Amino acid sequence: MMDLLTVCDNFRPPCPGELHRAAQCWKRSHSFGAHGDNNMADGTNLTFPGPLLSPKMEKDDLMAFIQKKSQEILLRVDEPQQIEAYFFWQLMELFCSCDRKALPVEIAACLFKGYYHVRSKAPKLVCGENQYIWCRHLARLLCSSTTDDEQRQAVIKMADDLANRGKIFASHICCVVAQLQLGIYNDTSFDLIGCFGLPLETSAAREAIERSEVYEYVLFITSGCAQPNFQIYKFHHARMLAHEGHIALALEYCESITRAMTTCSCNITPVLMEQMIQMAEPLYKTKAEKPEWLKNLCQIHAAEVLQFKKIPPSQLFNGPACNPCTLLNTEEYEWIASLYDIGELLGQGGFGSVYAAVRKADGKMVAVKFIARSTCKKFITIPGETEDLPLEVALMKMVSMPPRCENVLELLDWIELSKVFILVLERPSPCMDLLDFMKCMNSRLSEPVARDIMRQVVRAARHCCERGVFHRDIKPENLLINTDTMQVKLIDFGCGELMYDFTYTKFEGTLIYASPEWVRDREYMGGPATVWSLGILLYYMVCCDLPFKNNKEISDAPVPLHHYLSGDCQALITGCLEKNPDYRMTLENILSHDWF
């Protein structure tokens, strides 16, 4: 009993009844698992027993893994976030060992016991700092005599308070105690336990996904539901496994995600379905037929979206922006078909239609963009050339000349026909645009992920400007992300123009990204306007919203900053979104900002 009182120092002790209940639970919890020096006798190095929602998963394997994690953490408890991780795994051991929801006093006893054990291992670290006081406060809160609902709301409020102070892992432990679904709560990201968004470092990403998958299992055994927001991360984990050669395990994860969707009422986006199909189908190409789960996934995907497949020649081109079927004569059509296998429609807009294709000469995957000649109003001659080129072709040739920038989509070739121009472009695979990527994440991006993307976009914008090209439409839809490597490429120069050192008086692009000088004065310079669009982009990535909704806000309203953004991130956003272009940050100094 005195041990329990000791770990409650600096707090008003609970009333005797509360203390008695917690002490009894603390005694009962002594069998939760081995601690500290009680290493496993055989020294087995356990691997993660996922996918945890698979019928093949053995609960004993999961319990052994959780206990091993706790033991390993105690060997490096002085490293960042290891104390929080220890509390988390202790809670998982408690939750998984119950055949029911754990009682608040049982959770409190687990926290008290964990805190006491960690303090005995690292007394200077724990006792010398107040950063772990939240654990004792949470345990005491769970010993209170309030109703379960009042208790839960108090724990959720504590989670919000900790998140506002930057204690993300501690906040997530409160969310775990409150048994919240994985997602976003009051601007607090609870997608991955222990971090804000997916870490870029592989081992950190794996740890975060493992923690979250165990928590998903805990929620599943109490509610029977999988976590919709978590499926994209499990698929990311499957990709990592496949890349490392663990093909069978990667496919088991895909099957588990499909089962969650079909049997646990877990909705996932059509984009994620498509990505899973694209990964799984080649891995089963040697099989006589697809497994049942993959057949089901394909059927569901076909019902949700237009089924992407090889389009017969009579229906090959169907985009309203540019319908080459009406623009190509028979000879031209046969010539193009001899060079490229044309596949599905990737996108279309006011400047053309883009199709997936394979170059027959070498099997290279490419994108083929068709632009009707009638829509090309401007032709220019670029240095080193003698012929007039359509503006978009010229701009892409300028940015594709060596030395290239890996963050700008490369123009591989272009073809001029009687009524249409054809641009042959590189096609990263697997990839999606930034807008779809964020939809898959179902939330704003963490600052580390946004920083990596932003750094690449700034490089692309600088490369364009250095080549004398003004893109004029930098936005999520025009940024492709390779979902394996996180490499970013700037695409679609249909709104572009040459970069001049005088003001532009005609606007092209997306109006909500227009700079305030255009809104007020109907004129703007290329450099400051580019920086403004980068500021809008950064804001959208980290806030999942646009800062301004109309021209009046663009012209007059201050930037609505959120408390969850770091000071450096807020400073960079406000520097890019300075209303006066003369005081706005420049492309040259963005990457030297403290946020990077």
Residue pairs with C-beta under 8 A, 6 or more apart in sequence:
1 19
1 23
3 116
4 19
4 22
4 23
4 26
4 112
4 116
5 13
5 19
6 116
7 112
7 115
7 116
7 119
7 136
8 14
8 112
8 136
8 139
8 140
10 133
10 136
11 136
11 137
11 140
12 140
13 19
14 22
14 140
14 143
14 144
15 145
17 145
18 105
18 143
18 144
18 145
19 143
21 105
21 143
22 105
22 108
22 109
22 112
22 139
22 143
23 109
25 103
25 105
25 106
25 108
25 109
25 110
26 109
26 112
26 113
28 106
28 109
29 94
29 106
29 109
29 110
29 113
32 90
32 93
32 94
32 97
32 110
33 63
33 66
33 67
33 70
33 90
33 93
34 40
34 67
34 70
34 71
35 70
35 71
35 74
35 117
36 71
36 74
36 117
36 120
36 121
38 71
39 71
40 64
40 67
40 68
40 71
44 68
46 61
46 64
46 65
46 68
47 65
48 65
48 210
48 213
49 57
49 58
49 61
49 62
49 65
50 57
50 210
50 213
50 237
50 249
50 253
51 57
51 213
51 234
51 252
51 253
51 255
51 256
52 62
52 213
52 214
52 216
52 217
52 220
53 216
53 217
53 220
53 226
53 256
53 259
53 260
53 264
54 252
54 255
54 256
54 259
56 252
59 96
62 96
62 214
62 217
63 93
63 96
63 97
66 89
66 92
66 93
66 96
66 214
67 93
69 85
69 89
70 86
70 89
70 90
70 93
73 82
73 85
73 86
73 89
74 86
74 117
74 118
74 121
76 82
77 83
77 86
77 118
77 121
77 122
77 125
78 122
78 125
81 169
81 194
83 118
83 122
83 125
83 126
83 132
84 169
84 170
84 173
84 194
85 169
85 194
85 211
86 114
86 118
87 111
87 114
87 115
87 118
87 135
87 173
88 169
88 172
88 173
88 176
88 193
88 194
88 211
90 110
90 111
90 113
90 114
91 107
91 110
91 111
91 173
91 176
91 177
92 214
92 215
92 218
94 102
94 106
94 107
94 110
95 102
95 218
96 214
96 217
96 218
96 221
98 106
100 222
101 179
101 222
102 110
104 142
104 143
104 148
104 151
105 142
105 143
107 139
107 142
107 177
108 138
108 139
108 140
108 142
108 143
109 139
111 135
111 136
111 138
111 139
111 142
112 136
112 139
114 135
115 126
115 132
115 135
115 136
115 139
118 126
119 126
119 127
126 132
131 167
134 158
134 162
134 167
134 170
134 174
135 170
137 158
138 155
138 158
138 173
138 174
138 177
141 151
141 154
141 155
141 158
142 151
142 155
142 177
144 151
144 154
146 154
152 178
155 174
155 177
155 178
156 174
156 175
156 178
156 180
156 185
158 174
159 171
159 172
159 174
159 175
159 178
159 180
159 185
159 188
160 171
160 185
160 186
160 188
162 168
162 170
162 171
162 174
163 171
163 187
163 188
163 564
164 563
164 564
168 189
168 194
168 195
168 196
169 193
169 194
169 195
171 188
171 190
172 190
172 193
172 194
175 185
175 188
175 190
176 193
176 215
179 219
179 222
180 190
181 219
181 225
181 227
181 229
182 190
182 191
182 192
182 212
182 215
182 216
182 227
182 229
182 230
183 190
183 191
183 227
183 229
183 442
183 443
184 190
184 191
184 442
184 443
187 562
187 563
187 564
188 564
189 196
189 197
189 443
189 444
189 446
189 564
191 197
191 212
191 229
191 230
191 233
191 441
191 442
191 443
192 198
192 208
192 209
192 211
192 212
192 233
193 208
193 211
193 212
193 215
194 207
194 208
194 211
195 204
195 208
195 446
196 446
196 447
197 441
197 443
197 445
197 446
197 447
197 448
197 449
198 205
198 208
198 233
198 236
198 446
198 449
199 205
199 208
199 448
200 448
200 449
200 452
200 486
202 240
205 236
205 240
206 237
206 240
208 233
209 233
209 234
209 236
209 237
212 230
212 233
213 230
213 234
213 237
216 226
216 227
216 230
219 225
219 227
220 226
220 264
224 264
225 264
225 265
225 266
226 260
226 264
226 266
227 266
228 266
228 267
228 268
228 442
229 442
229 443
231 257
231 260
231 261
231 266
231 268
231 272
232 268
232 269
232 272
232 440
232 441
232 442
234 253
234 256
234 257
235 253
235 254
235 257
235 272
235 275
235 276
236 483
237 253
238 249
238 250
238 251
238 253
238 254
238 257
238 279
239 250
239 279
239 483
239 484
241 247
241 249
241 250
241 253
242 250
242 279
242 283
243 484
247 283
250 279
250 283
251 280
251 283
251 284
254 276
254 279
254 280
254 293
254 294
254 297
255 291
255 293
255 294
257 268
257 272
257 276
258 276
258 293
258 294
258 296
258 297
259 293
260 266
261 267
261 268
261 297
261 300
262 296
262 300
269 439
269 440
270 301
270 304
270 305
271 432
271 436
271 439
271 440
272 440
273 297
273 300
273 301
273 304
274 301
274 305
274 308
275 430
275 432
275 483
276 297
277 294
277 297
277 298
277 301
278 430
279 430
280 294
280 297
281 290
281 294
284 290
284 291
284 294
290 298
301 307
308 343
308 344
309 344
310 341
310 343
310 344
311 318
311 342
311 343
311 344
311 345
313 333
313 337
316 324
316 325
316 342
317 323
317 324
317 325
317 353
317 355
317 370
318 325
318 345
319 345
319 348
319 352
319 353
319 370
320 348
321 348
321 349
321 350
321 351
321 352
321 353
322 348
322 352
322 353
322 370
322 371
322 372
322 375
322 420
323 353
324 353
324 370
324 420
327 370
327 372
327 417
327 418
327 419
327 420
328 336
328 417
328 419
328 420
329 418
332 417
332 418
336 342
336 415
336 422
338 360
339 359
339 360
339 361
340 357
340 358
340 359
340 360
340 366
340 368
340 424
341 357
341 358
341 360
342 355
342 356
342 357
342 368
343 355
343 356
343 357
343 358
344 355
344 356
345 353
345 354
345 355
346 354
346 355
346 356
346 367
347 353
347 354
348 354
349 492
349 494
350 375
350 494
351 371
351 375
351 392
351 492
351 494
351 495
352 369
352 370
352 371
352 372
352 375
352 423
352 494
353 369
353 370
354 367
354 368
354 369
354 370
354 425
355 367
355 368
355 369
355 370
356 365
356 367
356 368
356 427
357 365
357 366
357 367
357 368
357 424
357 427
358 364
358 365
358 366
359 365
359 366
359 424
365 427
365 429
366 412
366 424
366 425
366 426
366 427
367 424
367 425
367 426
367 427
368 422
368 423
368 424
368 425
369 422
369 423
369 425
370 420
370 421
370 422
371 390
371 392
371 420
371 421
371 422
371 423
372 419
372 420
373 418
373 419
373 420
373 421
374 419
376 390
376 391
376 392
376 421
377 391
378 390
378 391
379 388
379 389
379 390
379 391
379 394
380 388
380 389
380 391
380 394
380 498
381 387
381 388
381 389
381 394
382 389
382 394
382 397
382 398
385 397
389 397
390 421
391 496
391 497
392 423
392 493
392 494
392 496
393 411
393 414
393 421
393 423
395 469
395 493
395 496
395 497
395 498
396 409
396 411
396 414
396 423
396 425
396 493
397 411
397 414
398 467
398 468
398 469
399 405
399 408
399 411
399 463
399 464
399 467
399 469
399 493
400 408
400 410
400 411
401 467
404 410
405 459
405 460
405 463
406 487
406 489
407 456
407 457
407 459
407 460
407 463
407 487
407 488
407 489
407 490
408 460
408 463
408 464
408 489
408 490
409 425
409 426
409 480
409 489
409 490
409 491
410 425
410 426
411 423
411 424
411 425
412 424
412 425
412 426
413 423
413 424
414 421
414 422
414 423
414 424
415 421
415 422
415 424
416 422
425 491
426 489
428 480
428 482
428 487
428 489
429 482
430 482
430 483
430 484
431 480
431 481
431 482
431 483
432 440
432 480
432 481
432 483
433 476
433 477
433 478
433 479
433 480
433 481
434 453
434 476
434 477
434 479
434 480
434 481
434 488
434 541
435 476
435 477
437 481
437 483
438 444
438 445
438 476
438 541
438 544
443 544
444 541
444 542
444 543
444 544
445 453
445 541
445 542
445 544
447 542
447 565
447 566
447 569
447 595
449 486
450 538
450 541
450 542
451 595
451 596
452 486
453 479
453 481
453 486
453 488
453 541
454 534
454 537
454 538
454 541
455 591
455 596
456 487
456 488
457 474
457 479
457 488
457 490
457 534
457 537
458 534
458 587
458 590
458 591
459 591
460 488
460 489
460 490
461 471
461 474
461 490
461 530
461 534
461 587
462 587
462 588
464 470
464 471
464 490
464 499
465 499
465 526
465 527
465 530
465 587
468 498
468 499
469 493
469 496
469 498
469 499
470 496
470 497
470 498
470 499
470 500
470 504
470 526
470 530
471 478
471 490
471 493
471 495
471 496
471 530
472 495
472 496
472 497
472 508
472 509
472 529
473 492
473 494
473 495
473 496
473 508
473 509
473 510
473 513
473 533
474 490
474 513
474 530
474 533
474 534
474 537
475 510
475 513
475 533
475 536
475 537
476 537
476 540
476 541
478 490
478 491
478 492
479 488
479 489
479 490
479 491
480 488
480 489
480 491
481 487
481 488
482 488
482 489
495 508
495 509
496 508
497 504
497 508
497 526
499 526
500 526
502 525
503 523
503 524
503 525
504 523
504 524
504 525
504 526
504 529
505 522
505 523
507 514
507 518
507 524
509 533
512 536
512 546
512 548
512 549
512 554
513 532
513 533
513 536
514 551
514 554
515 524
515 528
515 529
515 532
515 533
515 554
515 581
516 532
516 554
516 555
516 579
517 523
517 524
517 525
517 528
517 529
517 581
518 524
518 529
519 551
519 554
519 555
520 555
524 581
525 581
527 586
527 587
528 581
528 584
528 586
529 581
530 587
531 576
531 584
531 585
531 586
531 587
531 590
532 576
532 577
532 581
532 584
534 576
534 590
535 572
535 573
535 575
535 576
535 577
536 546
536 547
536 548
536 577
538 569
538 572
538 573
538 576
539 545
539 546
539 547
539 559
539 573
539 577
540 546
542 565
542 569
542 573
543 562
543 565
547 553
547 559
547 560
547 573
547 577
548 554
548 557
555 579
559 573
559 574
559 577
561 570
561 573
561 574
565 573
566 595
568 593
568 594
568 595
569 595
571 593
571 594
571 595
572 585
572 590
572 593
572 595
575 584
575 585
575 593
576 584
576 585
576 590
577 584
578 584
578 585
585 593
590 596
